[in-house]
Amino acid sequence: MNVRPVRIVQYGVMGLLALVMLAPLVVMIANSFKGDEFAVATDLGSFRAFLPGDAPGFTNYRDVIGDPNVPFPRFMMNTIIIVGSIVLLGVLVNSMAAFALARARFRGQGLMIGVLVALIIVPLESLVIPLLLMVNRVGWIDSYHVQIIPFVAHPFSIFLFYQFFTKLPKDLDDAARCDGASFFQIYWRIVMPLSLPVIATVAILQSLEYWNSFLWPLMVTRGPEYRPLSVAMGQYFGRDPRVWGDIMAFSVMTSLPILVLYFAFQRWFIQSVVGSAVKG
C-alpha cells in the first residue's frame, strides 16, 4: 500500500480543521483594526472579514483602553491577580495532595481517590448557591480572595498530578531516603523538578478555566475594583449601541495573555499529553 497519498489526505484534513478552528480568531483580529464601523458590519458576510481593511489602525484599541466607563487596565490587572494566584497556589496545594495520595499509605485512601474522581463531574453551577451563602457569612463578598481561595483545590488537577506521580519510579524515593531526605524533601527536590509537563498542563487548563470564568465573579463582585475581564466583556458587549470594532479589540486583548501562556508552555503541555497517551 502506498503511504504517501494517505498521508497527503491526513495532512489535508488536519489543515482544513485547523483553518476552521482558526477562522473566528483571524476574523476577530482583522476586524479589530478596522476603524469604520460600517465596514465591519458589511465585511462580515464576505471574504473581506479576514482582511484588516484598507487603512488599518489602532483606534479601537485606544478607545477600549481609554474608556472611563469600562476601565480595561483595571479589569486586566484584576484578572491577572486572580488567575495567577489560583494557578500558583493550585500547583502547590494540588501537587502536595496528589503526592500524599500517590506515595503515602493510610486507611481510606482508595475511598478518598474515588471521592476525588466523583468530584470532577460535579458542576460548579450546583455549588454556587451554598458557596455564596458561606462566603457572604464570613464577609468575603467583593474581594480578591473570594475569587481565589474557593478554587485553589481543584479535583481534576489533583487527579492529573496523582496519575503522573504514580508513574514515577519509587526507586527515586528509596534512594532519597537512603540519603536522609524527608517525605517533603522527596516531594520538593525530587518529584517536582521531574513534573514540569504536568505542571504546565495544570497551569494551562486552570488558567483557561478561570480566565473565562463568568458566573462566580458576576455573583460575588459589585464594581470594577475586583471584577475580571470576563464580567467586563459582558458589560461591554451589553452596551447600546454596540461598536463592533471596539468589541473585537476588547476580545483580542482579552485573549492575548492566555495565548501567550499556552505558547510559552506548549512544549511541556504536548509532552504531558503524548506521555499520557503512550503510558495509558
VENLINGI-V693230 format. One record per backbone hydrogen bond with DSSP energy under -0.5 kcal/mol. CO is the residue of the C=O (numbers start at 1). NH is the residue of the N-H. Records with the same first field share a line. If there is no record, write none. Layout:
BEGIN
CO = NH + NH
END
This chain:
BEGIN
1 = 3
2 = 6
3 = 7
4 = 8
5 = 9
6 = 10
7 = 11
8 = 12
9 = 13
10 = 14
11 = 15
12 = 16
13 = 17
14 = 18
15 = 19
16 = 20
17 = 21
18 = 22
19 = 23
20 = 24
22 = 26
23 = 27
24 = 28
25 = 29
26 = 30
27 = 31
28 = 32
29 = 33
30 = 33
31 = 34
33 = 35 + 57
35 = 37
36 = 40
37 = 41
38 = 42
39 = 43
40 = 44
42 = 45
43 = 46 + 49
46 = 49
47 = 50
48 = 51
58 = 62
59 = 63
60 = 64
61 = 65
62 = 66
64 = 67 + 72
66 = 68
70 = 72
71 = 75
72 = 76
73 = 77
74 = 78
75 = 79
76 = 80
77 = 81
78 = 82
79 = 83
80 = 84
81 = 85
82 = 86
83 = 87
84 = 88
85 = 89
86 = 90
87 = 91
88 = 92
89 = 93
90 = 94
91 = 95
92 = 96
93 = 97
94 = 98
95 = 99
96 = 100
97 = 101
98 = 102
99 = 103 + 104
100 = 104
106 = 109
108 = 112
109 = 113
110 = 114
111 = 115
112 = 116
113 = 117
114 = 118
115 = 119
116 = 120
117 = 120 + 121
118 = 121
119 = 122
121 = 123
123 = 126
124 = 127 + 128
127 = 131
128 = 132
129 = 133
130 = 134
131 = 135
132 = 136
133 = 137
134 = 138
135 = 140
136 = 139
144 = 147 + 148
145 = 148 + 149
148 = 151
149 = 152
152 = 154
154 = 158
155 = 159
156 = 160
157 = 161
158 = 162
159 = 163
160 = 164
161 = 165
162 = 166
163 = 167
164 = 167 + 168
165 = 168
169 = 172
170 = 174
171 = 175
172 = 176
173 = 177
174 = 178
175 = 179
176 = 181
177 = 180
182 = 186
183 = 187
184 = 188
185 = 189 + 190
186 = 190 + 191
187 = 192
190 = 194
191 = 194
192 = 195
195 = 199
196 = 200
197 = 201
198 = 202
199 = 203
200 = 204
201 = 205
202 = 206
203 = 207
204 = 208
205 = 209
206 = 210
207 = 211
208 = 212
214 = 218
215 = 219
216 = 220
217 = 221
220 = 142
223 = 226 + 227
228 = 232
229 = 233
230 = 234
231 = 235
232 = 236
233 = 237
234 = 238
236 = 239
242 = 244
243 = 247
244 = 248
245 = 249
246 = 250
247 = 251
248 = 252
249 = 253
250 = 254
251 = 255
252 = 256
253 = 257
255 = 259
256 = 260
257 = 261
258 = 262
259 = 263
260 = 264
261 = 265
262 = 266
265 = 269
266 = 270
267 = 271
268 = 272
269 = 273
270 = 274
271 = 275
272 = 276
273 = 277
274 = 278
275 = 279
276 = 280
END
